[in-house]
């Protein structure tokens, strides 16, 4: 479940970055709702809770890169390969 959650969260982050990486406010909005969705799955589906936890961690680690805009997706690939 851990590997599947990391892959799903990382793939979600890459899709989000592909479409919304220039607009910081929209990106923050999507990070909030993505984390909310994964947290909801973590707390309501006991059988798949570890999957949702890992997906949430992968999403946050991949998308939060400091206090500025994301200029490249290379750090995302580095962080996801580290997981």
BABA-62078 format. One record per atom (N, C-alpha, C, O): residue number from 1; residue in three letters; chain; atom name; z, y, x. Coordinates in steps of 0.1 Angstrom, whole numbers, plus 5000, padded with zeros to 4 digits. Layout:
BABA-62078
REC,num,residuo,cadena,atomo,Z,Y,X
REC,NUM,Ala,A,CA,Z,Y,X
...
This chain:
BABA-62078
REC,num,residuo,cadena,atomo,Z,Y,X
REC,1,Unk,A,N,5000,4988,5008
REC,1,Unk,A,CA,5000,5000,5000
REC,1,Unk,A,C,5000,5013,5009
REC,1,Unk,A,O,4994,5023,5005
REC,2,Unk,A,N,5006,5012,5020
REC,2,Unk,A,CA,5007,5024,5029
REC,2,Unk,A,C,4993,5028,5034
REC,2,Unk,A,O,4990,5040,5033
REC,3,Unk,A,N,4985,5018,5038
REC,3,Unk,A,CA,4972,5022,5043
REC,3,Unk,A,C,4963,5027,5032
REC,3,Unk,A,O,4956,5036,5034
REC,4,Unk,A,N,4964,5020,5020
REC,4,Unk,A,CA,4956,5025,5009
REC,4,Unk,A,C,4960,5039,5005
REC,4,Unk,A,O,4951,5047,5001
REC,5,Unk,A,N,4972,5042,5004
REC,5,Unk,A,CA,4977,5055,5001
REC,5,Unk,A,C,4973,5066,5010
REC,5,Unk,A,O,4968,5077,5006
REC,6,Unk,A,N,4973,5063,5023
REC,6,Unk,A,CA,4969,5072,5034
REC,6,Unk,A,C,4954,5075,5032
REC,6,Unk,A,O,4949,5086,5034
REC,7,Unk,A,N,4946,5064,5030
REC,7,Unk,A,CA,4932,5066,5029
REC,7,Unk,A,C,4928,5074,5016
REC,7,Unk,A,O,4920,5083,5017
REC,8,Unk,A,N,4935,5071,5005
REC,8,Unk,A,CA,4932,5078,4993
REC,8,Unk,A,C,4936,5093,4994
REC,8,Unk,A,O,4928,5102,4990
REC,9,Unk,A,N,4948,5096,5000
REC,9,Unk,A,CA,4952,5110,5001
REC,9,Unk,A,C,4944,5117,5011
REC,9,Unk,A,O,4940,5129,5009
REC,10,Unk,A,N,4940,5110,5022
REC,10,Unk,A,CA,4931,5117,5032
REC,10,Unk,A,C,4917,5119,5027
REC,10,Unk,A,O,4911,5130,5029
REC,11,Unk,A,N,4912,5110,5019
REC,11,Unk,A,CA,4899,5112,5013
REC,11,Unk,A,C,4899,5123,5003
REC,11,Unk,A,O,4890,5131,5002
REC,12,Unk,A,N,4910,5124,4995
REC,12,Unk,A,CA,4912,5135,4986
REC,12,Unk,A,C,4912,5149,4993
REC,12,Unk,A,O,4906,5158,4989
REC,13,Unk,A,N,4919,5149,5004
REC,13,Unk,A,CA,4920,5161,5012
REC,13,Unk,A,C,4906,5165,5018
REC,13,Unk,A,O,4903,5177,5018
REC,14,Unk,A,N,4899,5156,5023
REC,14,Unk,A,CA,4885,5159,5028
REC,14,Unk,A,C,4876,5164,5017
REC,14,Unk,A,O,4868,5173,5019
REC,15,Unk,A,N,4877,5158,5005
REC,15,Unk,A,CA,4869,5163,4994
REC,15,Unk,A,C,4873,5177,4990
REC,15,Unk,A,O,4864,5185,4987
REC,16,Unk,A,N,4885,5180,4990
REC,16,Unk,A,CA,4890,5193,4986
REC,16,Unk,A,C,4885,5203,4997
REC,16,Unk,A,O,4881,5214,4994
REC,17,Unk,A,N,4886,5200,5010
REC,17,Unk,A,CA,4882,5209,5020
REC,17,Unk,A,C,4867,5211,5020
REC,17,Unk,A,O,4862,5221,5024
REC,18,Unk,A,N,4860,5201,5016
REC,18,Unk,A,CA,4845,5202,5015
REC,18,Unk,A,C,4841,5213,5005
REC,18,Unk,A,O,4831,5220,5008
REC,19,Unk,A,N,4848,5214,4994
REC,19,Unk,A,CA,4844,5223,4984
REC,19,Unk,A,C,4852,5236,4984
REC,19,Unk,A,O,4846,5246,4981
REC,20,Unk,A,N,4864,5236,4988
REC,20,Unk,A,CA,4873,5248,4986
REC,20,Unk,A,C,4879,5254,4999
REC,20,Unk,A,O,4890,5260,4998
REC,21,Unk,A,N,4874,5251,5010
REC,21,Unk,A,CA,4881,5255,5023
REC,21,Unk,A,C,4881,5270,5026
REC,21,Unk,A,O,4889,5274,5034
REC,22,Unk,A,N,4873,5278,5019
REC,22,Unk,A,CA,4872,5292,5022
REC,22,Unk,A,C,4882,5300,5013
REC,22,Unk,A,O,4886,5311,5018
REC,23,Unk,A,N,4885,5296,5002
REC,23,Unk,A,CA,4893,5303,4993
REC,23,Unk,A,C,4908,5298,4994
REC,23,Unk,A,O,4911,5288,4989
REC,24,Unk,A,N,4916,5306,5000
REC,24,Unk,A,CA,4930,5302,5003
REC,24,Unk,A,C,4938,5300,4990
REC,24,Unk,A,O,4946,5291,4990
REC,25,Unk,A,N,4936,5309,4980
REC,25,Unk,A,CA,4944,5308,4968
REC,25,Unk,A,C,4941,5296,4960
REC,25,Unk,A,O,4949,5290,4954
REC,26,Unk,A,N,4928,5293,4959
REC,26,Unk,A,CA,4924,5281,4952
REC,26,Unk,A,C,4928,5269,4959
REC,26,Unk,A,O,4932,5259,4953
REC,27,Unk,A,N,4928,5269,4972
REC,27,Unk,A,CA,4933,5258,4980
REC,27,Unk,A,C,4948,5255,4978
REC,27,Unk,A,O,4952,5244,4977
REC,28,Unk,A,N,4955,5266,4977
REC,28,Unk,A,CA,4970,5265,4975
REC,28,Unk,A,C,4972,5259,4961
REC,28,Unk,A,O,4981,5251,4959
REC,29,Unk,A,N,4964,5264,4951
REC,29,Unk,A,CA,4966,5259,4938
REC,29,Unk,A,C,4963,5244,4937
REC,29,Unk,A,O,4970,5237,4930
REC,30,Unk,A,N,4952,5240,4944
REC,30,Unk,A,CA,4949,5225,4944
REC,30,Unk,A,C,4959,5217,4951
REC,30,Unk,A,O,4962,5206,4947
REC,31,Unk,A,N,4965,5222,4962
REC,31,Unk,A,CA,4975,5215,4969
REC,31,Unk,A,C,4987,5213,4960
REC,31,Unk,A,O,4993,5202,4960
REC,32,Unk,A,N,4991,5224,4953
REC,32,Unk,A,CA,5002,5222,4944
REC,32,Unk,A,C,5000,5212,4933
REC,32,Unk,A,O,5008,5203,4931
REC,33,Unk,A,N,4988,5212,4927
REC,33,Unk,A,CA,4986,5202,4916
REC,33,Unk,A,C,4983,5188,4921
REC,33,Unk,A,O,4986,5179,4915
REC,34,Unk,A,N,4977,5187,4933
REC,34,Unk,A,CA,4975,5174,4939
REC,34,Unk,A,C,4989,5168,4943
REC,34,Unk,A,O,4991,5156,4940
REC,35,Unk,A,N,4998,5176,4948
REC,35,Unk,A,CA,5011,5171,4951
REC,35,Unk,A,C,5019,5167,4939
REC,35,Unk,A,O,5026,5157,4938
REC,36,Unk,A,N,5017,5175,4928
REC,36,Unk,A,CA,5023,5173,4916
REC,36,Unk,A,C,5018,5159,4910
REC,36,Unk,A,O,5026,5151,4905
REC,37,Unk,A,N,5005,5157,4910
REC,37,Unk,A,CA,4999,5145,4905
REC,37,Unk,A,C,5005,5133,4913
REC,37,Unk,A,O,5008,5123,4906
REC,38,Unk,A,N,5005,5133,4926
REC,38,Unk,A,CA,5010,5122,4934
REC,38,Unk,A,C,5025,5120,4932
REC,38,Unk,A,O,5029,5109,4932
REC,39,Unk,A,N,5032,5131,4930
REC,39,Unk,A,CA,5047,5129,4927
REC,39,Unk,A,C,5049,5123,4914
REC,39,Unk,A,O,5059,5116,4912
REC,40,Unk,A,N,5041,5127,4904
REC,40,Unk,A,CA,5042,5121,4891
REC,40,Unk,A,C,5040,5106,4892
REC,40,Unk,A,O,5047,5098,4886
REC,41,Unk,A,N,5029,5102,4899
REC,41,Unk,A,CA,5027,5088,4900
REC,41,Unk,A,C,5038,5081,4908
REC,41,Unk,A,O,5041,5069,4904
REC,42,Unk,A,N,5044,5087,4917
REC,42,Unk,A,CA,5055,5081,4925
REC,42,Unk,A,C,5067,5079,4916
REC,42,Unk,A,O,5073,5068,4917
REC,43,Unk,A,N,5070,5088,4907
REC,43,Unk,A,CA,5082,5086,4899
REC,43,Unk,A,C,5079,5078,4886
REC,43,Unk,A,O,5089,5073,4880
REC,44,Unk,A,N,5067,5077,4882
REC,44,Unk,A,CA,5065,5070,4869
REC,44,Unk,A,C,5059,5056,4870
REC,44,Unk,A,O,5060,5048,4861
REC,45,Unk,A,N,5053,5052,4881
REC,45,Unk,A,CA,5047,5039,4883
REC,45,Unk,A,C,5054,5032,4894
REC,45,Unk,A,O,5050,5033,4906
REC,46,Unk,A,N,5064,5024,4891
REC,46,Unk,A,CA,5073,5018,4901
REC,46,Unk,A,C,5065,5009,4910
REC,46,Unk,A,O,5068,5008,4922
REC,47,Unk,A,N,5055,5002,4905
REC,47,Unk,A,CA,5048,4992,4912
REC,47,Unk,A,C,5040,4999,4923
REC,47,Unk,A,O,5038,4993,4934
REC,48,Unk,A,N,5034,5010,4920
REC,48,Unk,A,CA,5026,5018,4930
REC,48,Unk,A,C,5032,5030,4936
REC,48,Unk,A,O,5025,5039,4941
REC,49,Unk,A,N,5045,5031,4936
REC,49,Unk,A,CA,5052,5043,4940
REC,49,Unk,A,C,5050,5046,4955
REC,49,Unk,A,O,5048,5057,4959
REC,50,Unk,A,N,5049,5036,4963
REC,50,Unk,A,CA,5047,5038,4978
REC,50,Unk,A,C,5033,5043,4980
REC,50,Unk,A,O,5031,5051,4989
REC,51,Unk,A,N,5024,5038,4973
REC,51,Unk,A,CA,5010,5043,4974
REC,51,Unk,A,C,5009,5058,4971
REC,51,Unk,A,O,5003,5065,4979
REC,52,Unk,A,N,5015,5062,4960
REC,52,Unk,A,CA,5015,5077,4957
REC,52,Unk,A,C,5023,5085,4967
REC,52,Unk,A,O,5019,5096,4970
REC,53,Unk,A,N,5034,5080,4972
REC,53,Unk,A,CA,5041,5087,4982
REC,53,Unk,A,C,5033,5089,4995
REC,53,Unk,A,O,5032,5100,5000
REC,54,Unk,A,N,5026,5079,5000
REC,54,Unk,A,CA,5018,5080,5012
REC,54,Unk,A,C,5006,5089,5009
REC,54,Unk,A,O,5002,5097,5018
REC,55,Unk,A,N,5000,5088,4997
REC,55,Unk,A,CA,4989,5097,4994
REC,55,Unk,A,C,4993,5112,4994
REC,55,Unk,A,O,4986,5120,4998
REC,56,Unk,A,N,5005,5115,4989
REC,56,Unk,A,CA,5010,5128,4988
REC,56,Unk,A,C,5013,5133,5003
REC,56,Unk,A,O,5009,5145,5006
REC,57,Unk,A,N,5018,5125,5011
REC,57,Unk,A,CA,5021,5129,5025
REC,57,Unk,A,C,5008,5132,5032
REC,57,Unk,A,O,5007,5141,5040
REC,58,Unk,A,N,4998,5123,5030
REC,58,Unk,A,CA,4985,5125,5037
REC,58,Unk,A,C,4978,5137,5032
REC,58,Unk,A,O,4972,5145,5040
REC,59,Unk,A,N,4979,5140,5019
REC,59,Unk,A,CA,4973,5152,5014
REC,59,Unk,A,C,4979,5165,5020
REC,59,Unk,A,O,4972,5174,5024
REC,60,Unk,A,N,4992,5165,5020
REC,60,Unk,A,CA,4999,5177,5026
REC,60,Unk,A,C,4997,5179,5041
REC,60,Unk,A,O,4994,5190,5045
REC,61,Unk,A,N,4998,5168,5048
REC,61,Unk,A,CA,4995,5169,5063
REC,61,Unk,A,C,4981,5173,5066
REC,61,Unk,A,O,4979,5181,5075
REC,62,Unk,A,N,4972,5169,5058
REC,62,Unk,A,CA,4958,5172,5061
REC,62,Unk,A,C,4954,5186,5057
REC,62,Unk,A,O,4946,5193,5063
REC,63,Unk,A,N,4960,5191,5046
REC,63,Unk,A,CA,4956,5204,5041
REC,63,Unk,A,C,4964,5216,5046
REC,63,Unk,A,O,4959,5227,5047
REC,64,Unk,A,N,4977,5214,5049
REC,64,Unk,A,CA,4985,5225,5054
REC,64,Unk,A,C,4984,5226,5069
REC,64,Unk,A,O,4989,5217,5076
REC,65,Unk,A,N,4977,5236,5074
REC,65,Unk,A,CA,4974,5238,5088
REC,65,Unk,A,C,4980,5251,5093
REC,65,Unk,A,O,4974,5256,5103
REC,66,Unk,A,N,4989,5257,5087
REC,66,Unk,A,CA,4994,5269,5092
REC,66,Unk,A,C,4993,5280,5081
REC,66,Unk,A,O,4992,5277,5069
REC,67,Unk,A,N,4994,5293,5085
REC,67,Unk,A,CA,4994,5303,5076
REC,67,Unk,A,C,4980,5311,5075
REC,67,Unk,A,O,4980,5322,5071
REC,68,Unk,A,N,4970,5304,5079
REC,68,Unk,A,CA,4956,5310,5078
REC,68,Unk,A,C,4946,5301,5071
REC,68,Unk,A,O,4950,5290,5068
REC,69,Unk,A,N,4934,5306,5070
REC,69,Unk,A,CA,4924,5297,5064
REC,69,Unk,A,C,4920,5286,5074
REC,69,Unk,A,O,4923,5286,5086
REC,70,Unk,A,N,4914,5276,5068
REC,70,Unk,A,CA,4910,5264,5075
REC,70,Unk,A,C,4896,5267,5080
REC,70,Unk,A,O,4887,5269,5072
REC,71,Unk,A,N,4894,5267,5093
REC,71,Unk,A,CA,4881,5270,5099
REC,71,Unk,A,C,4873,5258,5103
REC,71,Unk,A,O,4861,5258,5104
REC,72,Unk,A,N,4880,5247,5104
REC,72,Unk,A,CA,4873,5234,5109
REC,72,Unk,A,C,4881,5222,5103
REC,72,Unk,A,O,4893,5223,5100
REC,73,Unk,A,N,4873,5212,5100
REC,73,Unk,A,CA,4880,5200,5095
REC,73,Unk,A,C,4884,5190,5107
REC,73,Unk,A,O,4888,5179,5104
REC,74,Unk,A,N,4881,5194,5119
REC,74,Unk,A,CA,4885,5185,5130
REC,74,Unk,A,C,4900,5182,5131
REC,74,Unk,A,O,4904,5171,5133
REC,75,Unk,A,N,4909,5192,5128
REC,75,Unk,A,CA,4923,5189,5128
REC,75,Unk,A,C,4927,5179,5117
REC,75,Unk,A,O,4936,5171,5119
REC,76,Unk,A,N,4920,5179,5106
REC,76,Unk,A,CA,4922,5170,5095
REC,76,Unk,A,C,4919,5156,5100
REC,76,Unk,A,O,4927,5147,5097
REC,77,Unk,A,N,4908,5154,5106
REC,77,Unk,A,CA,4904,5141,5111
REC,77,Unk,A,C,4915,5136,5122
REC,77,Unk,A,O,4918,5124,5122
REC,78,Unk,A,N,4919,5145,5130
REC,78,Unk,A,CA,4929,5141,5140
REC,78,Unk,A,C,4942,5137,5134
REC,78,Unk,A,O,4948,5127,5138
REC,79,Unk,A,N,4947,5144,5124
REC,79,Unk,A,CA,4959,5141,5117
REC,79,Unk,A,C,4958,5128,5109
REC,79,Unk,A,O,4967,5120,5109
REC,80,Unk,A,N,4947,5126,5103
REC,80,Unk,A,CA,4945,5114,5095
REC,80,Unk,A,C,4944,5102,5104
REC,80,Unk,A,O,4949,5091,5100
REC,81,Unk,A,N,4938,5103,5115
REC,81,Unk,A,CA,4937,5092,5124
REC,81,Unk,A,C,4950,5089,5131
REC,81,Unk,A,O,4953,5077,5135
REC,82,Unk,A,N,4959,5099,5132
REC,82,Unk,A,CA,4972,5096,5137
REC,82,Unk,A,C,4981,5089,5127
REC,82,Unk,A,O,4991,5082,5131
REC,83,Unk,A,N,4978,5090,5114
REC,83,Unk,A,CA,4986,5083,5105
REC,83,Unk,A,C,4982,5068,5104
REC,83,Unk,A,O,4988,5060,5097
